Amino acid sequence: MSHVTSKDGTRIAYERHGSGPPVILIDGAMCSRAFGPSCKIAELLKQHFTVYVYDRRGRGDSGDTQPYAKAREVEDVEALIQAAGGAAFGVGVSSGAALALEPAASGLALKKLAVYEPPFMVDDRSHAQLDHEGKLKALVAAGQRGAAVKYFMRDMVKVPAPVVFMMQLMRGMWRKLQAVAHTLPYDAAIMGNWQVPAHLTGLRTPTLAMHGGKTDTRLKRSVEELVKVLPNVRQQVLPGQTHNVAAAVLVPALVAYFKE
């Protein structure tokens, strides 16, 4: 494990695997180097690239300087790009995909970007009026970490209630989710009003926008709307995939795109 220091002094923990051109993996909500899709993605991707897997601030071995702001997470990515030699490819999954679009839009040296199912709610503008960020902060401040996780899953990202119930029975996983519940407001802040940000029209980084062939319609619509906004984008459907994308399906698409 290594560290970079972000502009506000926060230490960001990361690991580097493989060899070749650098790729930075950007996780979604509650995921980290040790928990989530990045582990399997990195294992397959490192055969072709130098893969940088990091703990987003507030998770794992990274710091969590307050107050939080989305711009600080962009600076974290900038520090990782510098550690990677000054330029890199970028991959973002779920809310990590929404985050990955921001450093690219800011002009950071991401040579190409690949995003999988950023969870914009393009057909449900009610999300903008619900103050998810404020409700999550209140639950965390009250020590109700489990309630914050359930609120995030059921009310924000619409995970079916039976699935959330079954996850609570998986004690080890549920404890890991509760441990990072304090970072859920960060992902709510990243999603903003849950619409595709208008400023992405200025994003010139070549971008691959993907969704699964069996994913929820709202996530497919999110990618479709993103494709309408980005000026230099390609859309790709990964057959048979849902939001929980298999690394064995995602990685070949990444390799083909980055090696073009």
N, C-alpha and C positions, 0 to 999 in steps of 0.2 A: 504493500500500500504506500502511496505517495500523497503529497498535498500540494495544492496551489493556494496562493493567497489572493482573494478577490479584492477589488478596489476599496471596499469598506473594512478590510482587515480580516474578513471571515476566512477561515481555513476550510478548503473544500477537498475532501478525500477522494482519491481516484485510484484505479488500477489500470495498467497498460498490458495488453496481451497481443501476441502475434507480431507480424512484421509487414511492411508495405506502407502504402499511403494511409494517413491517419483518418479514423472515423470516430466521432464522438456520439455516444448513445445517450439520449435524453429521456428519462423515465417519466411515466405518468404518476397519478396520485398514489401515495402510500408505498411506492416501489423504491428499491435501492439496489446497491451492488449485490446484496445478499438475498434479496427477495423481489421476485418479479420476473418479467420476460427478458431483461437484459442479460441475465446469466447465460441462458441458452442461446440467445442471439450472438453474444460475444464468442461463445465456444465455437460456433460454426463460422462466424465472420472472420475470426482471427487467422483462418487458413489463407485469407486473401489480403487482409489489411492489418494495420496496427490499430487495435480497438481500445478506446478510452471509455471506461465505465466509471461513473462517479456517483457519489451520494449527493443528491440535491440538498441544499441547506436545510438544516433541521432534522436530517435523517442520518442514520448510521454514524459514521465517524466525522461527519462535517459539522461545522459550527452553525450558529443560528443567531447572528447579530440582529438586534431589534432597532428600530421598527422594520417590519418586512415591507418590501416593495418589489413589484415585478421587475423593475429595472435592475435590482440587485442580482436577480437570477440571470439576467442577460449578461451582467458583468462577470458572473461565475463562468458562464460559457466562454466569454472572452478570455478569461484567465486560462482555461483549458486549451483554447485554440493556440495561445502563446506557448503553452507547455508542449503542444503537439508540433511546434515548429513554425507557427505563424499562419497556417491555413489548414483546413480540414474539411472532410465531408461531415454532414450531420444527419442523424436519424432520430426522429421523435415518434413516440407511440402514445395515443390517447391524449390526455391533457399535456403530456410531454411534447406531442406534436404541435399543439397550440403554442407552447413555450418556444419550441425550436424555430417557429416562424419569426419570432421577435428579433433574435440576433441577426438573422438573415435580412430582415427589413431594416435593421439599424446599420447595415453596411459592413458587418463583421465578415471576416474572410472565410466564409463557408463556400467552398467551391461548388458543391451540389448539396441539395437537401432532399431527404425522403421522409414523408410523413404518413402515418397510418392512423386513420380515423380520429382526427381531432373532434371532440364531442360538442361542436357548435349545435345549438338548437334553433336552426334557421326557420322552422315552421311553428315554433312555440315562443313567442315574444314575452310570454308571461314570466319566463325565467328572470328577465331583467328587473321585474318589480318585486321579486321574492326575497331579496337581500340574503341569499344563501351564505355569503361571507360573514355577515353579522350574526346569523343564527349559529353557524359553526363556532365562531369565536365565543359566543355566550355559553355554548355547551362545554367547550374545552375549559373555559374559565371556571365553570361550575364543577369541574372534575368529572364530567359525564362523557368520558372518552368513547365508551361503547355506544352511547346514544348519538354522538357525533358521527361515528362510522356508519351507523344505521341510517341517520339522516342523509349523509352523503350518498349512500347507495340507493336508498329507496326514493328519496324526494328529489335529489339532484340528477342522478344518472339513471334512475328508473330500473334498477335491478329488481326483478320479481321478488315479492316478499318471501316465498318459499325458499328461494336461493339464499337470501340473507339469513333466514332461520337456519338452514343447513350449515352455512359458514360459521355461525356461532357455536355449533356443535363440534367444529374442528378447532379444538382449544388452542393448539400451537399457532395456527394461522390467525385466529381471532386476537390472540395476545400481540402478535406482530402488528396487526392493523391498529389496535388500540395504542400501541407504543408510538405510532407516528400520527395519531389523530390531530395533534396540534398543528400539523402542516396542511391539513385539509383546507383551512381558509386561504392558504397560499394558492392552491389550485383553483379555488373559486375566484380569487383575484386575477389569476392568469386568464380565466375564461371571460372576465369582464361582464358584458351584457349578453353573453352567449351567442352573439352574432359574429359572422366573419368580419374582422376589423377592416374598415374602409382603407386604412393606411397601407394595407398589404398590396394595393395596386402599384405601389412603388417598389415592390420586392423584385429584383432582377435576377436573383440566384436561380439557376435551373432547379426545378422542383418536381419530384415524383409524388403524386398524391394518390394514396391507395385506400381501398376498402375491401372487405371480404364479400364474397358472393352470397353468403348466407347471413350477413350481418343485419342488424336492425335497420329498418327503413330510414329512421332519423339520422343514423350515422352515414348511410349512403348519401342522403340529401346534403349532409354537412360537406362531404367531399365534393359533391357536384357543385355546390355554391362556392366553395373555395376555388375550384377550377375556373369558375367564371370570373373571379377577381384577379387571380395571379396572372401576370403577363407572360411568364415563361414556364409553363407547367405541362405535365403529361399526366393523364389519369390511367390507373391500372386497377383491375379487379383481380383479387386473388381467389380463385375458385374454391368453394367449400369452406371458406374461413368466416369466422365470426369476429367479434371484438377481441376475443381471446385468441389472437393469431398464433399459429404454430411457427416456431423459428425455422423449421425445416421447409416451410413454404415461403416465409418472408425473406429469408437470407438470400436464396437464389435471385429473387427480384432485385434486391439491393446490389448484389455483386454485378449483375448484368448492367444495371443502371450506372453505377459508379465506374465501371470499367469501360464504358463506351468512349 
